[in-house]
Amino acid sequence: MLDYRMDTFLSLCETKSYTRTAERLHLTQPSVTQHIKYLEQFYQCQLFRYDGRRVEMTEAGQYLQDKVILQRAQDAEIRKRLYHMKEGVTFDIGLTPTVAFSPVLKPLCPYMHTDAHPRVKLHVADTRQLLRRMQNGMLDAVIVEGEIPDMLAEATELYREKIIAAACPTLAEQLYGCTWQQLMQQPLILMESGCGLRTLVQQNLSSRGISLYDFADVLEVDSFTILKEQLRQGDGIAFLFESTVARERAEHDLKRIYIDTPSMYGTIYFVSMRERLEQEPLVRLRDALAAAVLPQK
């Protein structure tokens, strides 16, 4: 059953709030309640339980959510495949801005040619947006960094890469061999929330007992171009994958800050939805990319 009431159900699963669901879908709260009651009557089971003001899914609600998400993804896969047949496009692949600088981009590019098989289209956005688009069936797979929420997805590790601290040459030389306490006296430049690399940096710092806000200041940006320019201007330091600043380091625009503690690492994953209708061609593409970046592991 895929109708407008399922939009209400899925939104309530996510927000756990009748008020926020009504606001998101531009409905009244009584309409939200009516939609949920209709579905519970239709399926003859309780989909949500209530503990005071808290809304939680029942086992039946969780099962229905999983199946509806998969069914919608499969329906979108069929529609997208039929639409793309005339263009010869086989897959839409999402990349984070971080991955767009990574070794995986080079082996992906040949698949963008008009005579390639499979042929792919690449789409760049942050991790949160990409996972949502994949769940909605707009993307066949995504290549992202960091931990992947279950969300009915299958994640395969492509490779691991070192995360380094970087700054302009002058500041990097001043901080050579510094301690974490000395490093935290500098402003920290970060990609905005939703970036997988930011989550990785937070996790690595947390394992050392450090918060993002232990630094002298936190500057958030939504573009690696802006972030790199701020580094060049000496506005602070940033934690980035080595490949993200490889060109700038080769041209001596930026330098690595060597810290007297073990290095940090992050993993790049190839992620697709489970129970896809045409999984095998995507698996072959995934395996080809993994083999191409194998020396990077």
N, C-alpha and C positions, 0 to 999 in steps of 0.2 A: 504494500500500500504506500504509494508515493504521492501525497497531495500537500496542500499548503499547511495542514495541521502538523505534518512532520517537521516543517521548518520551525514551528513553535516548540515541538518536542525537543529537537536537537539544540535549539537555543537554550532551553531550560536546562538540559543536560550540562551545557557549558557554563552558564551563568549561575546556576543553583539559586536563581532569584526570579520570582514572578514579576517584580517591579522592573528589573533590568531587561528581562525578556520582552516585556511590553514596550519599553522605551526603544529597544533595539529594532523591533519589528513594527513599530508605530501602531501598536494595538492598545486596547484597554486591558487592564488586569482581568476583568470578568471574561473577556474574550480568550485570554490565555488559559484561564481556568476551564472554560468551556471546551477548548481544543483538547486539553489533556484528559478531561473526563470522557470526551467522545472516544479517544484512543483507548482508554482503559476499558470502556464498555465494548468497543470493537474487538479488542484482544482478550477480553475477559480476565484481566489481571491488573494488579496494582503496579504502576510504573515508578512511582515516587513515594517515599515515606517522609514524615515530617516530625522533627524534634524541636518543638518551639517554633522559632523562625527559620531554622535550618531545613533546607530541602536536600534530600539525598536520593539517589537512584536505588531502586530495588534490584535484585538479581535479574528480574525480568526486564526492567528498564535498561540495565547495562547490556543485556543480550540484544534487545531491540535496537539500541543505539549502534552497536557494532554492526549488525546486519544492515541497517539502513545506510550507514556510511559506506559499507562495501557495495551495496546495491546501487547507490548513487554514483560511486566511483566507476563501477562497471558500465552503467548507462552512459556516463560522460565519456568513457573510453570508446564505446561504440560510436557515439555521435561524432566525437572528434576524429576517429579513424576514418569514418565515411567522408567527413568534410575534407580531410587532408589527402584523400586518395587522388584528387584532381591536381594537387600540388606536388605529390610524390614525397610528402613528409611522413616519416614513420614515427618519430618520437619528439615530444617536447620535453626538454631537459632543463631543470632549474639549477642555477649556480649561485652561491653567495658571492659577494664582492671579494671575499678572501680567496675563494676557490678560483675566481677569475684570474688571480695572480699566480696560481699554483701550477705545478708540473702537469696537472691533469688537463689543462686547457689545450696544450699542444697536440696530444693524441685525439682530442675531441674535434678539433678544427676540420680535419679531412672529411668528417661525416656531415659537414655543413654544405658541401658541394652539391650542386643540383643532380649530379649523376651518382651520388654516393648511395650505398645500400648497406645498412639502413641510413636514411637521411635524417638529420636532427635539426631542430631549432633550439637555440639557447636563450634562456631568460634569466636575468640577474635580479635578485632581490634579497632581502635579509632572510635569515633562517626561518623566523616565525611566519613570514608571508609565504615562503616557498612551501613549507609543510602544509599550510592551510590550502594553498592552490592544488597541491597534490591530493590532499584528502577530498577536495571538491571535484577531482577528475580533470582539472585544467592542465596538469603536468603529469607525464608518465613516470618520471623519476626526478630526484633532486640529488645534488652532490653538495654536501654541507659538512661543516666542522663541528665537533663537540658531541655531547651525548644526545641521543635521539629518543624522544618519548615514544612509548609503545604505539599508541594511536593506530593500531592495525597495520603497522609498517614493518618491512624487512630491511635491515641495515647490514651492509657488507663493508668491512674495512678495506679501503683502497691503500692507504699508507699513513704513516705517522710522520710528523714534522716538528722540528724544534721551534719553540717560541722564544724569541730573543727580546731584550730591552734595546731600544734604539733611540738615538738623539742626533742632533747636529754634531759635526766633528769636534768642535770646541768643547761642548758639554760632555760628550762621550769620553774625551780624553781626561777631563777633570774628574770624571766618575770612575775611571778605570780601576778595577779591583775593589770597588766600594762595597760596603755592607748594605744590608737592606735598610737599616736605620738611616744611612746617608742617602740612599736612593729615595726614600720616602719624604725627604725634604724638598723634592722637586714636584712640580705640577704633573699630574698624570693625564694624558690625552687619550680618550676612549671613543670607540664607536658607540652609537646610541643603543639603547636597550632593544633586543631583538636580534642582535648580531651574535652568531655562534661563537666567534672568537672572544667577544667580551665575556660570555659565560665561561669559556675555558680559562681565561685569565683570572676571573673571579674564583673559580674552583682551585686553580693552582696557588693563588695567593692565600686563599682560605686554609689550604693544607699547611701553610707556613704561619698561620695565625695572624694574617694580615688582611685588613679590609681595604676596599678601594678608597675609602674616605680617611684612611690613615695617611694618605699623601697630602702634600701641602695644599693642593687644590685638585679638582677634577673638572676637566674640560671635555664636554661631549660634542661630537660631530656626527654627521650622517654621510660622510664621504671620505674615502681613503685619500682622494686628491687633496682635500682640505687638511686632513690629518697630517699628511706628509709635508705639506707646506708649513704647517705650524711647527713641525719638528725642525725643518730647515731654518725657520726664523728663531729657533732657540726657545720656544714657548714652553717646553717641557719634555717629558719622555713618554714612550709608548711601548707596549708589548705587542709584537707582531710576529707572524710566521716569517721565517727567513726568506722564503720566496717572495713575500709581499714587498720587501725592500731590497731585493737582490740587485735590481738595476741601479737604484740610488746609492747602494754601497759600492758597486763597481765604479760609479762615476764620482765617488767621494763626496756626495751630497749629504749622506747620512752614514753613521757608524754604529756598530754594535757596542753596547755598554757591557763590559765584562764584570760580572758580579761574583763574589767569592762563595757561591753556593751552587748546588746541582742545577742543571738546566731544566726548563719546563718543556713539555711536549703536548701536542694535540693531535687528534685523529681525524682524518677526512673519510667520510662515509658515502657510499652510493646507496640511496634509499628509494624503495618503491613500495606501493601498497601490496598487501597480501591478497591472494585469490584474484589476481589479474586474469583477464580472459586470454591475453596473448603474452604470457610471461617469458617464453623461451627466447624470442629475439632480443628482448631486453636483457636477459641473463647473458647472452653472447656478447652484447655491447659492454655490459659491466665487466665481464671477464677479460675482454680485450683491453679495457682501460686499466684494470688492475695489473695486467701483464706489462703494459706500457710504462707504468710508474713503479714497477717492482723494485728497481734499484734505489728508489727513494725511501723504501720502508726501513 
